[in-house]
Each structure stands twice: as C-alpha cells, then as structure tokens.
Amino acid sequence: MAKTKCVVQDVKKDFADIIYQFGRGIESHALALKIFNSKGETEYDEQECNLIRQLSELCSPSFMDAMKKVLNE
C-alpha cells in the first residue's frame, strides 16, 4: 500500500491470456495478439487503451495501479 517497492517484470503473456480469456469481441482478440506478439515498446490507440484499462481490473490491485500510471503518462 505504501508503494515503496517496485518490481519490473514482463507480464505481457499473462495479461494477453487474461484479455483472450475474458475479453469480448474481435477487438479484444486482436489486442491480446498484439500484446502477446509485441517486441519492446508498442503504440496503442485510445480504444485499445480503454480495453486495457477495463481488463486490467481483472488483475491484482498493484497491476491495476501500474497500468493506470502507464496509461496516464
């Protein structure tokens, strides 16, 4: 809760799996594949960012906070 510890890790496969399992529609399918196949920094449009925000709520609170921080920068 104090946010004094930061862990850097690659979660793209795990998050892509969550989107693939719990997302709805072709947009979620495409986003899951885009994240899974990404190499390094990747650009996401506003619709993709909205899906990421929504689906990150299925994850841990620390992951949700990290995604909110990244998407708001």
C-alpha angles and dihedrals in degrees: 000000000000090000092220094135125066123191121190113204140148108252098159095112093048094046092045088053091052091050091047093050101040106023122099128225138004092298091063091046091052092046092051090053093044091054094042093050096040121123114201122321114006131188119235126192123228094265091053091048090052091052090048090051092049097045094043086068087074089064135071119298091248091055091047091052092048092051092048090052093049094046094048095052 
